[in-house]
Amino acid sequence: MSETPAVSRRLLLGGAVATGALAAGMTASAPSASAAAEQAPRRRPGQKSMIGVPFDAHRTVRVGVIGLGNRGSGMITGWAAVPGCTVTAVCDIRADRAKRAADRLEGKGRPRPAEYGGSADSYVRMLERDDIDMVYVATPWEFHYEQGREALLSGRHAVVELPIATELRQLWDLVETSERTRRHLLLSENCNYGRNELAMLRAAHDGLFGDVTNGHGGYLHDLRELLFSDTYYTDSWRRLWHTRSAASFYPMHGLAPIAAAMDINRGDRMTTLRATATAPRGLADYRARFVPRGHPSWKETYINGDLVTCVIETEKGRTIRAEHDVSSPRPYSRINTLAGSRGIVEDYAGPSPTGARIYVEPDHDGHTWRDFETYRKEYDHWLWRKVGDDAANNGGHGGMDYMLQWRTVQLMRAGLVPDIDVYDSAAWCAPVPLSVRSLAKDGRPVEIPDFTRGAWRERRPGLDSTPTDMPPVG
């Protein structure tokens, strides 16, 4: 029998733990393959879609931050650097982190935010303030659903780190809550704002690849050293997920840019998912070679496969392959490949300045790859042309963190429709619980809910947006 670690009260207070739908997927009572499609709730009288709903215009966007671990503490300076944005409150269950975050912002000449911390419900007290327009959630996965939902119910928009929730019923509830409160909730998917990803999207929309037929994305990141660190992931939260379920925990970085390039929810939709998983070998092998015997991890048994692959089919007959592997020794890659009837682009494929290669007809022949650089210049997104240098100077991951922040603030200040909405966010996160169901059924397909309730058939703008300016400050 494998020993599943006890879940701390701190995690329980955070909301949906991996013992919910994820654990349910490992039992004989897992929902049927069609259950996902059956869970679409009926809208209440007067409840309407949030598709195409603009933000109310804000002179200044005031941000409250929940979660100040590695991700949250790394993003606060980016929010504060965006013109017309200020961080008014910071919160973490560890009060010392809130103080350090406030000290850091003050040290950079920014207004000192209010501090909240010391208990699991500190964020609730923060949400009682009247000087917050948007809540940024950067806590461990277990907390995202509850904290994002509470932000909506408090009358704020919410930007939530990956995933926005880990269960289908939670994803539906966030859609419902967004529609009822008329507030936007969006996935903080920075990879959608990567320079290569946005250029790939624009090239696909321009027909460079012909009829797009398939895409391949992933999150292939050797996290073994960090997973076994006693300080990097607080309370080892991320490693413990590998002891609780077999699932694709974090497919969004690879899936979301491919889905956006295919206009998922904007003319096509994802319909079925099949998942496979390799044997769980990487974490145990790393522990045996590098972790002292007295370490708490020696009481753990890892059950999630090293490589979990989701094969997703769409209404229009396209295929997306999304992979997740954080347990194997390998260089970092998000794969980021898109192919069609006239060509293909592959990212993370070589030493070129862009890291990507391309082959399209009639430009190329001879079965020889070419550098993506010329095409990236041609299809460079207006956001990168406008903000590029500032993005690299103010945010991590090559600048795409700041690009997401800049664009979110611009949309709110200008009163525009968000590039990413709650329906995109739910669809991109649905493979987390759906992979559990498919794996429990030996890889048989499971249905993907239509979170748009039929509105996916309508073409509408998304990340391939019209150039606009940041409203002047003052």
C-alpha positions as CSV (number, residue, x, y, z in Angstrom):
1,M,0.0,0.0,0.0
2,S,1.3,3.4,-0.8
3,E,1.4,5.9,2.0
4,T,-0.5,9.1,1.2
5,P,0.7,12.0,3.3
6,A,-1.8,13.6,5.7
7,V,-3.1,16.9,4.4
8,S,-2.4,19.7,6.7
9,R,-5.2,21.9,8.1
10,R,-3.5,24.8,6.2
11,L,-4.2,23.0,2.9
12,L,-7.7,22.0,3.9
13,L,-8.5,25.7,4.7
14,G,-7.2,26.6,1.3
15,G,-10.1,24.9,-0.5
16,A,-10.0,22.0,-3.0
17,V,-7.2,19.6,-2.2
18,A,-6.1,16.8,-4.4
19,T,-8.4,14.5,-2.6
20,G,-11.4,15.9,-4.4
21,A,-12.1,15.1,-8.1
22,L,-8.5,14.1,-8.6
23,A,-8.6,11.4,-6.0
24,A,-12.0,10.4,-7.2
25,G,-10.6,9.6,-10.6
26,M,-8.5,6.9,-9.0
27,T,-11.5,4.9,-7.8
28,A,-14.0,2.5,-9.3
29,S,-16.7,5.2,-8.7
30,A,-15.1,7.6,-11.2
31,P,-17.7,9.5,-13.3
32,S,-18.7,8.1,-16.7
33,A,-16.9,9.3,-19.8
34,S,-19.8,11.5,-20.7
35,A,-20.2,13.0,-17.2
36,A,-18.1,16.1,-18.1
37,A,-20.7,17.1,-20.8
38,E,-23.6,16.4,-18.4
39,Q,-22.4,18.9,-15.8
40,A,-23.3,22.1,-17.7
41,P,-25.6,24.0,-15.2
42,R,-28.5,26.0,-16.5
43,R,-28.1,29.7,-16.2
44,R,-30.3,31.3,-13.6
45,P,-32.9,33.8,-14.7
46,G,-31.2,37.0,-16.0
47,Q,-27.8,35.4,-15.9
48,K,-25.8,36.2,-19.1
49,S,-22.5,35.3,-20.7
50,M,-19.4,37.3,-20.0
51,I,-18.2,36.9,-23.6
52,G,-17.5,40.3,-25.2
53,V,-18.1,42.2,-21.9
54,P,-15.6,45.0,-21.5
55,F,-14.0,46.0,-18.2
56,D,-15.3,49.2,-16.7
57,A,-12.7,51.8,-17.3
58,H,-10.4,52.5,-14.4
59,R,-8.2,55.6,-14.0
60,T,-5.9,53.6,-11.8
61,V,-5.9,49.8,-11.4
62,R,-5.5,48.9,-7.7
63,V,-4.3,45.4,-7.1
64,G,-4.5,43.2,-4.1
65,V,-2.1,40.2,-4.1
66,I,-2.8,36.9,-2.4
67,G,0.2,34.6,-2.0
68,L,3.8,35.9,-1.7
69,G,5.8,32.8,-2.2
70,N,8.1,32.4,-5.2
71,R,5.6,33.4,-7.8
72,G,3.7,36.1,-6.0
73,S,6.8,37.9,-4.6
74,G,8.3,37.8,-8.1
75,M,5.3,39.4,-9.7
76,I,4.5,42.3,-7.3
77,T,7.2,44.6,-8.7
78,G,5.8,44.0,-12.2
79,W,2.3,45.0,-11.3
80,A,3.7,48.1,-9.6
81,A,5.8,49.0,-12.6
82,V,2.9,49.1,-15.1
83,P,1.7,52.7,-15.8
84,G,-1.5,53.5,-13.9
85,C,-1.3,50.5,-11.6
86,T,-0.6,50.3,-7.9
87,V,-0.4,47.5,-5.4
88,T,-2.6,48.5,-2.5
89,A,-2.6,45.4,-0.4
90,V,-0.6,42.2,0.0
91,C,-1.5,39.0,1.8
92,D,0.1,35.7,2.8
93,I,-0.6,33.2,5.5
94,R,2.9,34.0,6.7
95,A,2.8,37.5,7.9
96,D,6.5,38.0,7.5
97,R,6.2,37.6,3.7
98,A,3.6,40.3,3.5
99,K,6.0,42.6,5.4
100,R,8.9,41.8,3.1
101,A,6.7,42.4,0.1
102,A,5.6,45.8,1.4
103,D,9.2,46.7,2.3
104,R,10.3,45.8,-1.2
105,L,7.7,48.0,-2.9
106,E,8.4,50.9,-0.6
107,G,12.1,50.4,-1.2
108,K,11.5,50.9,-4.9
109,G,9.7,54.2,-4.3
110,R,6.2,52.8,-4.6
111,P,3.4,53.4,-2.1
112,R,3.5,51.0,0.8
113,P,0.7,48.5,0.5
114,A,-1.4,47.4,3.5
115,E,-0.3,44.0,4.9
116,Y,-2.4,41.0,5.8
117,G,-1.3,37.7,7.1
118,G,-1.0,35.3,10.0
119,S,-4.0,33.1,9.3
120,A,-5.7,31.1,6.5
121,D,-8.5,33.6,6.2
122,S,-6.4,36.7,6.1
123,Y,-7.2,37.2,2.5
124,V,-10.9,37.5,3.4
125,R,-10.1,40.5,5.6
126,M,-8.1,42.0,2.7
127,L,-11.1,41.6,0.4
128,E,-13.1,43.8,2.8
129,R,-11.1,46.8,1.7
130,D,-12.6,49.4,-0.7
131,D,-9.4,50.2,-2.6
132,I,-8.9,47.0,-4.7
133,D,-10.1,46.7,-8.3
134,M,-8.4,43.4,-9.2
135,V,-7.1,40.5,-7.1
136,Y,-4.0,38.5,-8.2
137,V,-3.9,35.0,-6.7
138,A,-0.5,33.3,-6.6
139,T,-0.9,30.7,-3.9
140,P,-0.5,26.9,-4.3
141,W,-3.0,25.2,-6.5
142,E,-5.1,24.0,-3.6
143,F,-6.2,27.5,-2.9
144,H,-6.9,29.0,-6.3
145,Y,-10.6,28.1,-6.7
146,E,-11.8,29.4,-3.3
147,Q,-9.7,32.5,-3.4
148,G,-10.6,33.3,-7.0
149,R,-14.3,32.8,-6.2
150,E,-14.1,35.0,-3.1
151,A,-12.5,37.7,-5.2
152,L,-15.4,37.7,-7.6
153,L,-18.0,37.6,-4.9
154,S,-16.3,40.6,-3.3
155,G,-16.9,42.6,-6.5
156,R,-13.4,42.4,-7.9
157,H,-11.9,41.0,-11.1
158,A,-9.5,38.1,-10.5
159,V,-6.3,37.1,-12.2
160,V,-5.5,33.6,-11.0
161,E,-2.3,31.6,-11.5
162,L,-2.4,28.1,-13.1
163,P,-4.7,26.3,-12.7
164,I,-7.7,28.3,-11.7
165,A,-9.2,25.1,-10.2
166,T,-8.6,21.4,-10.1
167,E,-12.1,20.0,-10.3
168,L,-14.7,20.2,-13.0
169,R,-17.4,21.3,-10.6
170,Q,-15.1,24.1,-9.5
171,L,-14.4,25.2,-13.0
172,W,-18.2,25.4,-13.7
173,D,-18.7,27.3,-10.5
174,L,-16.1,29.9,-11.4
175,V,-17.9,30.3,-14.8
176,E,-21.2,30.7,-13.0
177,T,-19.8,33.1,-10.4
178,S,-18.2,35.3,-13.0
179,E,-21.5,35.5,-14.9
180,R,-23.5,36.3,-11.8
181,T,-21.1,38.9,-10.4
182,R,-20.4,40.4,-13.8
183,R,-16.7,40.3,-13.0
184,H,-14.0,38.8,-15.1
185,L,-11.8,35.9,-13.9
186,L,-8.9,35.0,-16.1
187,L,-6.0,32.5,-16.0
188,S,-2.6,34.2,-15.5
189,E,-1.2,32.3,-18.6
190,N,2.0,34.3,-19.3
191,C,3.0,31.9,-22.0
192,N,0.2,33.2,-24.2
193,Y,2.1,36.5,-24.2
194,G,5.5,35.0,-25.2
195,R,7.0,36.6,-28.3
196,N,7.2,33.4,-30.3
197,E,3.8,32.3,-29.2
198,L,2.1,35.5,-30.3
199,A,4.0,35.6,-33.6
200,M,2.9,32.0,-34.2
201,L,-0.7,32.9,-33.5
202,R,-0.7,35.8,-35.9
203,A,1.0,33.8,-38.6
204,A,-1.6,31.0,-38.2
205,H,-4.4,33.6,-38.5
206,D,-2.8,35.0,-41.6
207,G,-2.9,31.6,-43.2
208,L,0.9,31.0,-43.3
209,F,0.5,27.3,-42.3
210,G,-2.6,26.7,-44.5
211,D,-5.4,24.9,-42.8
212,V,-4.1,24.2,-39.2
213,T,-4.6,20.5,-38.4
214,N,-2.6,19.8,-35.3
215,G,-0.5,21.3,-32.5
216,H,1.8,20.1,-29.8
217,G,2.6,21.9,-26.6
218,G,4.0,21.0,-23.2
219,Y,5.5,21.8,-19.9
220,L,8.7,19.9,-19.8
221,H,10.7,21.3,-16.9
222,D,13.1,19.4,-14.7
223,L,11.9,20.5,-11.2
224,R,13.4,17.6,-9.2
225,E,15.9,19.7,-7.3
226,L,13.3,22.3,-6.4
227,L,10.6,19.7,-5.6
228,F,12.9,18.2,-2.9
229,S,14.0,21.6,-1.6
230,D,12.9,22.3,1.9
231,T,12.4,26.0,1.2
232,Y,11.4,26.5,-2.4
233,Y,7.8,25.1,-2.4
234,T,6.3,25.9,1.0
235,D,5.4,22.8,2.9
236,S,6.5,20.8,-0.1
237,W,3.0,21.4,-1.6
238,R,4.0,20.7,-5.2
239,R,5.8,17.5,-4.6
240,L,2.9,16.1,-2.5
241,W,0.6,16.3,-5.5
242,H,2.7,13.5,-7.0
243,T,1.7,11.3,-4.1
244,R,-2.0,11.8,-4.4
245,S,-3.1,11.3,-8.0
246,A,-2.1,10.4,-11.5
247,A,-2.9,13.5,-13.6
248,S,-1.6,16.2,-16.0
249,F,-1.2,18.7,-13.2
250,Y,0.1,21.7,-15.3
251,P,-0.6,21.4,-19.0
252,M,-1.7,25.0,-19.6
253,H,1.7,26.5,-20.6
254,G,1.8,24.2,-23.6
255,L,-1.9,23.9,-24.3
256,A,-3.1,27.5,-24.1
257,P,-0.9,29.0,-26.9
258,I,-1.8,26.2,-29.3
259,A,-5.5,26.5,-28.4
260,A,-5.4,30.3,-29.0
261,A,-3.8,29.8,-32.4
262,M,-6.5,27.4,-33.3
263,D,-9.3,29.8,-32.1
264,I,-10.6,27.4,-29.5
265,N,-13.8,28.9,-28.1
266,R,-13.8,31.3,-31.1
267,G,-14.8,29.1,-34.0
268,D,-13.7,25.7,-32.7
269,R,-13.8,23.9,-29.4
270,M,-12.1,21.0,-27.6
271,T,-14.4,18.0,-27.5
272,T,-12.6,14.9,-26.1
273,L,-9.4,14.0,-24.2
274,R,-7.4,10.8,-23.9
275,A,-4.5,10.6,-21.4
276,T,-1.6,8.3,-21.0
277,A,1.1,8.2,-18.4
278,T,4.5,6.6,-18.1
279,A,5.6,4.8,-14.9
280,P,6.5,7.1,-12.0
281,R,10.3,6.6,-11.8
282,G,12.0,10.0,-11.8
283,L,11.3,11.4,-8.4
284,A,12.0,8.1,-6.5
285,D,15.3,7.7,-8.5
286,Y,16.3,11.3,-7.7
287,R,15.5,10.8,-4.1
288,A,17.6,7.6,-3.9
289,R,20.6,9.3,-5.4
290,F,20.5,12.8,-3.8
291,V,18.2,13.0,-0.8
292,P,19.4,12.0,2.7
293,R,17.6,9.1,4.3
294,G,16.2,11.2,7.2
295,H,14.4,13.5,4.8
296,P,10.5,13.5,5.2
297,S,10.2,12.6,1.5
298,W,11.3,9.0,2.3
299,K,7.8,8.4,3.7
300,E,6.3,9.2,0.4
301,T,5.3,7.0,-2.6
302,Y,5.0,8.8,-5.9
303,I,2.2,7.6,-8.1
304,N,2.0,10.2,-10.9
305,G,3.6,9.2,-14.1
306,D,6.8,11.1,-15.1
307,L,5.3,12.0,-18.6
308,V,1.6,12.5,-18.8
309,T,0.3,13.1,-22.3
310,C,-3.2,14.4,-23.2
311,V,-4.4,13.9,-26.8
312,I,-7.2,16.4,-27.4
313,E,-9.6,16.4,-30.4
314,T,-11.6,19.4,-31.5
315,E,-15.0,19.9,-33.2
316,K,-13.3,20.7,-36.5
317,G,-11.1,17.6,-36.4
318,R,-7.9,19.1,-35.2
319,T,-5.6,17.3,-32.7
320,I,-3.7,18.9,-29.8
321,R,-1.0,17.0,-27.9
322,A,-0.3,18.4,-24.5
323,E,2.5,17.0,-22.3
324,H,3.6,17.4,-18.7
325,D,6.9,16.2,-17.2
326,V,8.6,17.8,-14.2
327,S,10.3,14.5,-13.0
328,S,12.8,13.7,-15.7
329,P,16.3,15.0,-16.5
330,R,15.9,17.1,-19.6
331,P,16.4,20.7,-20.9
332,Y,13.4,23.0,-20.5
333,S,10.8,23.0,-23.3
334,R,7.3,24.1,-24.0
335,I,7.5,22.4,-27.4
336,N,5.2,25.0,-29.0
337,T,4.6,23.4,-32.4
338,L,1.8,24.2,-34.9
339,A,1.3,22.5,-38.2
340,G,-1.1,22.7,-41.2
341,S,-1.6,21.9,-44.8
342,R,1.2,24.3,-45.9
343,G,3.8,24.1,-43.2
344,I,4.9,23.8,-39.7
345,V,6.7,25.8,-36.9
346,E,8.6,24.2,-34.0
347,D,9.9,26.0,-31.0
348,Y,12.7,24.9,-28.7
349,A,14.3,23.3,-31.7
350,G,17.8,24.7,-32.0
351,P,20.4,27.4,-31.4
352,S,18.8,30.1,-33.6
353,P,18.2,33.6,-32.0
354,T,14.5,32.8,-31.7
355,G,15.0,29.2,-30.7
356,A,12.4,28.2,-33.3
357,R,12.5,26.7,-36.8
358,I,10.0,26.8,-39.6
359,Y,9.2,25.1,-43.0
360,V,6.3,26.5,-45.1
361,E,5.4,26.3,-48.8
362,P,5.9,27.9,-51.2
363,D,8.8,29.7,-49.4
364,H,10.8,26.6,-48.6
365,D,11.7,23.4,-50.3
366,G,14.4,20.7,-50.1
367,H,13.1,19.3,-46.8
368,T,15.3,21.7,-44.9
369,W,14.3,23.7,-41.8
370,R,14.7,27.5,-41.8
371,D,15.1,30.0,-38.9
372,F,11.9,31.5,-37.6
373,E,13.5,34.9,-37.1
374,T,12.3,36.5,-40.4
375,Y,8.8,35.4,-39.8
376,R,8.8,36.5,-36.2
377,K,9.8,40.0,-37.4
378,E,7.0,39.9,-39.9
379,Y,4.3,38.7,-37.5
380,D,5.7,40.3,-34.3
381,H,2.7,41.2,-32.2
382,W,2.0,44.9,-31.7
383,L,2.3,44.4,-27.9
384,W,5.9,43.3,-28.3
385,R,6.6,46.2,-30.7
386,K,5.2,48.7,-28.2
387,V,6.3,47.3,-24.9
388,G,9.2,44.9,-25.7
389,D,12.1,46.6,-24.0
390,D,10.1,47.4,-20.9
391,A,8.8,43.8,-20.8
392,A,12.4,42.5,-20.7
393,N,13.4,44.9,-18.0
394,N,10.4,44.5,-15.7
395,G,9.4,40.9,-15.8
396,G,10.7,37.3,-15.8
397,H,10.5,34.6,-18.3
398,G,11.9,36.7,-21.1
399,G,9.5,39.5,-20.5
400,M,6.2,37.7,-20.9
401,D,5.3,38.0,-17.2
402,Y,5.3,41.8,-17.6
403,M,3.6,41.7,-20.9
404,L,0.6,39.9,-19.3
405,Q,0.6,42.4,-16.5
406,W,0.9,45.4,-18.8
407,R,-1.9,44.2,-21.1
408,T,-4.2,43.3,-18.2
409,V,-3.8,46.8,-16.8
410,Q,-4.2,48.4,-20.2
411,L,-7.5,46.5,-20.8
412,M,-8.8,47.6,-17.4
413,R,-7.8,51.2,-17.7
414,A,-9.1,51.5,-21.3
415,G,-12.3,49.6,-20.6
416,L,-11.7,46.9,-23.2
417,V,-12.7,43.3,-23.5
418,P,-10.2,40.9,-22.0
419,D,-8.0,38.8,-24.3
420,I,-8.5,35.7,-22.1
421,D,-11.9,35.2,-20.4
422,V,-13.3,32.8,-17.9
423,Y,-14.4,30.3,-20.6
424,D,-10.8,30.1,-22.1
425,S,-9.5,29.7,-18.6
426,A,-11.9,26.9,-17.7
427,A,-11.3,25.1,-21.0
428,W,-7.5,25.3,-20.7
429,C,-7.6,24.0,-17.1
430,A,-10.1,21.2,-17.7
431,P,-7.4,18.7,-18.7
432,V,-6.3,18.6,-15.0
433,P,-9.4,16.7,-13.8
434,L,-10.2,15.1,-17.1
435,S,-6.8,13.5,-17.4
436,V,-7.5,11.7,-14.1
437,R,-10.8,10.3,-15.5
438,S,-9.1,9.1,-18.7
439,L,-6.2,7.5,-16.9
440,A,-8.6,5.7,-14.5
441,K,-10.2,4.3,-17.6
442,D,-7.0,3.1,-19.2
443,G,-6.7,6.0,-21.5
444,R,-10.2,5.9,-23.0
445,P,-11.6,9.3,-24.2
446,V,-13.6,11.6,-21.9
447,E,-15.7,14.5,-23.1
448,I,-14.6,18.1,-22.5
449,P,-17.4,20.4,-21.4
450,D,-18.4,23.4,-23.5
451,F,-18.1,26.1,-20.9
452,T,-19.3,28.7,-23.5
453,R,-22.7,26.8,-23.8
454,G,-22.6,27.0,-27.6
455,A,-21.0,30.4,-28.1
456,W,-17.8,28.8,-29.3
457,R,-19.3,28.9,-32.8
458,E,-19.0,32.6,-33.0
459,R,-15.8,34.1,-34.3
460,R,-14.5,36.9,-32.0
461,P,-11.2,38.6,-31.1
462,G,-8.8,37.2,-28.6
463,L,-5.1,37.5,-28.2
464,D,-4.7,38.6,-31.9
465,S,-5.9,42.1,-30.9
466,T,-6.2,45.5,-32.4
467,P,-3.3,47.9,-31.4
468,T,-4.3,50.3,-28.7
469,D,-2.5,52.7,-26.4
470,M,-2.1,52.7,-22.7
471,P,-4.3,55.6,-21.4
472,P,-2.1,58.5,-20.1
473,V,-1.5,58.6,-16.4
474,G,-2.6,61.6,-14.4
